[in-house]
Amino acid sequence: MADAATLVLTEPLPEAGMRILAAAAGLRVAVLAAPREADLAAAMPGAGGVILAMDRPALTAAMIGAA
């Protein structure tokens, strides 16, 4: 999937949602090992989208600017 868009999740979605994402053509899903601010900041550059579960970690203006 060389040209796949990357969607970063701070934690997995319910099973049905994860199945839908897995079936989506042209999408690579990256789930953070833990919802830590540093991990999210490292994963954001180049990501096509981010889904924050329970607003953890906080998405700061600096992280948005770096992405």
C-alpha positions in Angstrom: 0.0 0.0 0.0 2.7 2.5 -1.0 0.2 5.3 -1.8 -2.2 4.6 1.1 -3.4 7.4 3.3 -2.6 6.9 7.0 -5.3 7.3 9.6 -4.0 7.5 13.2 -6.2 6.2 16.0 -5.3 6.9 19.7 -6.9 3.5 20.5 -8.8 0.9 18.6 -12.4 1.5 17.6 -15.0 -1.2 18.3 -14.5 -4.3 16.3 -17.1 -3.4 13.6 -15.4 -0.1 13.0 -11.9 -1.6 12.8 -13.3 -4.2 10.2 -14.6 -1.3 8.1 -11.3 0.5 8.2 -9.4 -2.7 7.4 -11.5 -3.2 4.3 -11.1 0.4 3.0 -8.9 0.5 -0.1 -6.0 2.9 0.1 -6.1 3.3 3.8 -3.4 2.3 6.3 -4.6 2.4 10.0 -2.0 3.1 12.7 -3.2 2.6 16.3 -1.0 4.1 19.0 0.3 1.6 21.6 -0.9 4.0 24.4 -2.7 7.4 24.2 0.4 9.5 25.0 1.0 13.0 23.7 4.5 12.2 22.5 3.3 9.2 20.6 0.6 11.1 18.9 2.9 14.0 18.0 5.4 11.5 16.4 2.6 9.8 14.4 1.0 12.9 13.1 3.4 14.1 10.4 2.3 12.6 7.1 -1.0 11.3 8.5 -4.1 12.0 6.5 -6.3 12.0 9.6 -6.4 11.4 13.3 -9.2 10.0 15.5 -8.9 10.9 19.2 -10.8 8.6 21.5 -12.0 10.3 24.7 -9.9 13.4 23.7 -6.8 11.7 25.0 -4.1 12.8 24.6 -4.8 16.5 24.1 -4.2 17.7 20.6 -2.2 20.8 21.0 -1.7 23.7 18.6 2.0 22.9 18.4 1.2 19.3 17.2 -1.3 20.6 14.6 1.3 23.1 13.4 4.0 20.4 13.1 1.7 18.1 11.1 
